[in-house]
Amino acid sequence: MIHSKRHGEILRLLGEEGTITIASLAERLGVSLETVRRDVRPLTDEGSILKMHGAVSLPSMAGEAPFERRMRENAEAKRLIARMVAATIRDGESVMLDTGTTTSFLARELLGHRRLTVVTNSSDIARTLATVNGNKVYMAGGELRSDSGAAFGVTAIDFVSRFSVSHAVISIGAVDAVAGLTDYELEEAEFARMVLSRGQRSLVITDHTKFGRQGLVQVCGFDGFSELATDQPPPRDIAAALSQAGARLSIAAT
């Protein structure tokens, strides 16, 4: 079929981000939800895209591992955040990173650094930064999760608790003005909480889509970290909670 200009834009956005909600597409294209639903219908019928639970994706993404798929979601925003944070880390410093797509982007931005000491539970981050530029990489042990290739549990928490680093960095799944930082898995939340406690600087990195969400398990309140780095200004209630707790807010420039 002959695609309209908007069909082409939908396919372009999906090529960049992998999976996008219908609501996000409507906002990005400046049209109504009903218009987006009408636009995606012929693309779905011809098999160009897949529709699922209020979102759409490219068929090629459907077979990807969950972590790989998440790496494609809001990729440009995560890259901007990672680039900004990497610029604040100096050669020779120590960094602790939990597993997450935004921290994986940060690891890639740190490939230009030298002599870093890196502590992580992520096999992706360890592979990215080990054996290059004189880095030392310490990886927490334990069973690796099949979806993310990361280690969790008592062994992993005990391992990272032995280190004190210059920069302790976590990514987070949800940020709410009342609940603070929350995640969706108990072991991930417990590990993230320990990471934040091990740094002279404790940094949370997340893109704007996580604002206003609440996960199942609290990681900490706004007084549990020193800085939040993101790609867009947060809602007023979250900005106020950050300010009241004395946490610094850093926003990546486009």
Backbone torsions as a table, in degrees:
resi	resn	phi	psi	omega
1	MET	NA	160.3	176.1
2	ILE	-88.1	120.7	-177.6
3	HIS	-85.0	145.1	174.0
4	SER	-77.7	171.3	178.1
5	LYS	-58.7	-39.4	-178.6
6	ARG	-69.5	-35.5	174.5
7	HIS	-59.2	-43.2	178.7
8	GLY	-62.2	-37.7	179.1
9	GLU	-68.3	-38.9	177.3
10	ILE	-61.5	-45.9	179.6
11	LEU	-65.0	-36.4	178.2
12	ARG	-64.7	-45.6	-179.9
13	LEU	-63.2	-39.5	178.2
14	LEU	-67.2	-34.6	176.9
15	GLY	-63.4	-32.1	-179.8
16	GLU	-81.8	-38.7	-168.1
17	GLU	-115.1	-12.6	175.5
18	GLY	86.3	-65.7	180.0
19	THR	-131.6	134.6	-179.4
20	ILE	-138.8	139.2	177.0
21	THR	-73.0	155.4	177.3
22	ILE	-60.8	-40.1	-179.9
23	ALA	-62.9	-41.7	179.6
24	SER	-66.9	-39.7	177.5
25	LEU	-60.7	-43.9	179.8
26	ALA	-59.6	-42.5	-180.0
27	GLU	-66.6	-44.2	-177.6
28	ARG	-66.1	-35.6	-177.3
29	LEU	-90.1	-10.8	179.4
30	GLY	70.6	35.7	179.9
31	VAL	-131.3	175.3	-178.5
32	SER	-78.8	163.5	176.2
33	LEU	-59.5	-41.1	-179.3
34	GLU	-63.7	-37.7	177.9
35	THR	-64.2	-42.3	178.5
36	VAL	-63.5	-44.1	179.4
37	ARG	-59.9	-39.3	178.9
38	ARG	-67.3	-37.5	-179.7
39	ASP	-69.0	-38.5	-175.3
40	VAL	-79.4	-17.1	-176.7
41	ARG	-58.5	-52.3	178.9
42	PRO	-65.2	-32.5	177.4
43	LEU	-66.4	-35.6	176.7
44	THR	-69.9	-43.7	-177.8
45	ASP	-61.2	-37.1	-178.1
46	GLU	-87.4	-3.2	176.8
47	GLY	86.1	9.4	179.4
48	SER	-71.2	-31.2	178.6
49	ILE	-136.4	162.9	175.3
50	LEU	-111.8	139.0	178.7
51	LYS	-108.3	136.8	-178.2
52	MET	-157.7	126.0	170.5
53	HIS	42.0	54.0	176.4
54	GLY	76.4	15.1	179.5
55	ALA	-141.3	167.2	176.1
56	VAL	-131.6	154.4	177.7
57	SER	-149.6	167.2	174.4
58	LEU	-81.1	144.4	-179.5
59	PRO	-55.4	-34.6	-178.0
60	SER	-65.6	-21.0	-179.1
61	MET	-83.5	-17.2	-172.0
62	ALA	-64.3	-30.2	-179.2
63	GLY	-90.9	0.2	-179.3
64	GLU	-70.5	153.5	171.4
65	ALA	-64.2	150.2	-177.5
66	PRO	-53.5	-40.3	-178.7
67	PHE	-66.4	-42.0	178.5
68	GLU	-62.3	-39.2	179.2
69	ARG	-65.5	-42.0	179.7
70	ARG	-66.5	-29.4	177.8
71	MET	-63.1	-25.6	-179.4
72	ARG	-86.4	-17.6	-177.7
73	GLU	-78.0	126.1	-179.3
74	ASN	52.2	38.6	-173.1
75	ALA	-60.0	-41.1	-176.4
76	GLU	-67.3	-39.5	177.6
77	ALA	-62.8	-43.8	179.7
78	LYS	-64.2	-38.2	179.3
79	ARG	-65.4	-40.5	178.5
80	LEU	-62.4	-45.2	178.9
81	ILE	-61.5	-47.0	-178.4
82	ALA	-60.4	-41.7	-179.1
83	ARG	-64.0	-42.3	179.6
84	MET	-63.1	-45.2	-177.7
85	VAL	-68.5	-40.5	-179.8
86	ALA	-58.8	-33.3	-179.6
87	ALA	-68.4	-15.7	-179.7
88	THR	-95.0	-1.9	-179.4
89	ILE	-106.7	131.1	-175.9
90	ARG	-100.2	156.6	174.1
91	ASP	-53.1	140.0	175.9
92	GLY	85.7	-4.7	-178.5
93	GLU	-85.5	168.7	-179.8
94	SER	-106.7	138.8	-175.7
95	VAL	-135.5	133.4	172.7
96	MET	-112.7	128.4	-175.9
97	LEU	-128.0	131.0	172.0
98	ASP	-86.3	173.7	-179.8
99	THR	-78.3	142.6	179.8
100	GLY	167.0	157.9	-177.6
101	THR	-68.3	-38.4	-178.3
102	THR	-71.0	-36.6	175.9
103	THR	-69.6	-30.9	174.6
104	SER	-66.6	-38.2	173.9
105	PHE	-62.9	-39.4	178.5
106	LEU	-62.1	-41.8	178.4
107	ALA	-57.6	-40.4	179.4
108	ARG	-67.4	-36.1	178.1
109	GLU	-71.2	-20.4	179.9
110	LEU	-86.3	1.4	-179.6
111	LEU	-65.4	-17.7	176.3
112	GLY	-85.6	-6.3	179.9
113	HIS	-87.1	162.4	-178.5
114	ARG	-127.1	149.8	172.7
115	ARG	56.5	36.9	175.5
116	LEU	-77.5	147.8	166.4
117	THR	-106.4	119.6	-173.1
118	VAL	-119.5	130.6	175.2
119	VAL	-119.4	128.1	-175.7
120	THR	-155.2	162.7	171.1
121	ASN	-108.6	6.8	-175.3
122	SER	-101.9	122.0	177.1
123	SER	-67.5	-30.5	177.8
124	ASP	-63.9	-47.5	179.8
125	ILE	-66.6	-41.7	179.2
126	ALA	-60.7	-45.3	179.0
127	ARG	-62.9	-37.9	-176.6
128	THR	-65.9	-42.0	-169.5
129	LEU	-104.8	-13.9	179.0
130	ALA	-73.3	150.5	172.8
131	THR	66.1	15.8	176.4
132	VAL	-127.8	145.3	169.4
133	ASN	55.7	27.6	177.7
134	GLY	72.3	19.2	179.5
135	ASN	-71.9	151.3	166.6
136	LYS	-110.5	129.2	-179.1
137	VAL	-123.9	125.6	175.8
138	TYR	-111.8	125.2	-179.4
139	MET	-114.6	131.3	177.6
140	ALA	-64.4	142.1	-178.5
141	GLY	-92.6	179.1	-177.9
142	GLY	121.6	-179.9	179.5
143	GLU	-70.6	131.8	179.2
144	LEU	-84.2	133.0	176.5
145	ARG	-66.6	140.2	-178.4
146	SER	-70.2	-27.9	-175.7
147	ASP	-82.6	-29.6	-173.8
148	SER	-125.0	-11.2	-176.6
149	GLY	65.3	32.9	-178.4
150	ALA	-118.3	151.7	179.5
151	ALA	-98.2	137.6	177.7
152	PHE	-135.2	179.6	176.5
153	GLY	100.1	-176.8	-174.4
154	VAL	-59.0	-41.7	-177.7
155	THR	-62.7	-44.4	-179.2
156	ALA	-66.4	-41.7	179.9
157	ILE	-65.4	-43.5	179.1
158	ASP	-62.0	-38.6	-179.2
159	PHE	-62.1	-52.4	-175.7
160	VAL	-72.1	-21.3	180.0
161	SER	-66.3	-14.6	-178.4
162	ARG	-83.9	-10.3	-176.0
163	PHE	-103.8	148.4	168.0
164	SER	-124.2	125.3	-171.3
165	VAL	-124.6	165.4	177.5
166	SER	-71.3	-42.5	-175.6
167	HIS	-129.1	116.7	173.5
168	ALA	-105.8	119.2	-171.2
169	VAL	-126.1	129.4	173.2
170	ILE	-125.8	152.5	165.2
171	SER	-98.8	159.2	-173.8
172	ILE	-138.2	146.9	-176.2
173	GLY	-88.5	-19.4	-176.3
174	ALA	-157.5	139.4	178.4
175	VAL	-133.2	120.5	-177.8
176	ASP	-130.3	142.2	-175.7
177	ALA	-60.9	-31.6	-178.4
178	VAL	-94.9	-47.6	-175.2
179	ALA	-79.1	-18.8	-177.4
180	GLY	79.7	-140.6	178.9
181	LEU	-89.9	126.6	178.0
182	THR	-134.0	159.1	176.1
183	ASP	-134.7	179.6	-171.1
184	TYR	-104.1	-9.0	-179.9
185	GLU	-127.0	134.5	-177.9
186	LEU	-58.8	-47.6	-176.2
187	GLU	-65.4	-37.0	179.0
188	GLU	-66.9	-40.5	179.5
189	ALA	-65.9	-42.0	179.8
190	GLU	-64.6	-39.8	179.7
191	PHE	-67.4	-44.7	-179.9
192	ALA	-60.2	-39.4	180.0
193	ARG	-62.4	-42.0	178.6
194	MET	-65.6	-42.6	179.9
195	VAL	-57.0	-47.7	-177.8
196	LEU	-59.5	-29.4	-177.4
197	SER	-79.8	-7.8	-172.5
198	ARG	-102.9	3.3	-176.0
199	GLY	-113.3	144.9	169.3
200	GLN	-62.5	-35.0	172.7
201	ARG	-116.8	126.6	179.5
202	SER	-113.4	117.6	-168.2
203	LEU	-124.1	131.6	175.3
204	VAL	-107.9	127.9	178.4
205	ILE	-120.0	132.1	-177.5
206	THR	-161.5	146.8	175.8
207	ASP	-84.7	166.9	-169.7
208	HIS	-64.8	-17.8	-177.7
209	THR	-69.0	-14.3	-179.2
210	LYS	-86.6	-9.5	179.7
211	PHE	-70.4	139.2	178.2
212	GLY	82.4	3.4	177.7
213	ARG	-97.6	156.4	174.0
214	GLN	-130.3	125.0	174.6
215	GLY	-89.5	-174.9	-175.8
216	LEU	-80.0	-34.4	-171.4
217	VAL	-123.2	131.0	178.8
218	GLN	-77.2	135.6	171.2
219	VAL	-87.2	-52.7	177.2
220	CYS	-170.8	170.2	172.3
221	GLY	-84.0	-175.5	-177.7
222	PHE	-71.4	-12.9	176.2
223	ASP	-89.0	5.8	-176.4
224	GLY	-95.5	5.0	178.7
225	PHE	-151.8	164.2	-174.7
226	SER	-99.2	-19.3	-174.1
227	GLU	-155.8	144.2	172.7
228	LEU	-121.6	128.1	178.8
229	ALA	-114.5	130.6	-176.9
230	THR	-148.2	-175.7	-175.3
231	ASP	-107.0	-15.2	178.9
232	GLN	-141.4	152.6	177.8
233	PRO	-57.7	134.4	179.7
234	PRO	-73.8	165.4	174.1
235	PRO	-56.0	158.2	-174.5
236	ARG	-57.0	-40.2	-176.9
237	ASP	-67.1	-36.4	177.9
238	ILE	-72.2	-40.9	177.3
239	ALA	-60.5	-39.5	179.3
240	ALA	-66.9	-40.5	179.3
241	ALA	-65.2	-39.3	176.3
242	LEU	-62.6	-46.8	-178.8
243	SER	-62.3	-44.3	-179.2
244	GLN	-62.7	-34.6	-179.4
245	ALA	-81.9	-9.2	-179.0
246	GLY	79.8	18.1	178.9
247	ALA	-86.2	136.9	179.5
248	ARG	-76.9	143.0	176.7
249	LEU	-113.3	123.6	178.2
250	SER	-119.2	129.5	-178.1
251	ILE	-118.5	124.5	-177.2
252	ALA	-71.1	133.1	178.3
253	ALA	-81.1	141.3	179.4
254	THR	-79.9	NA	NA
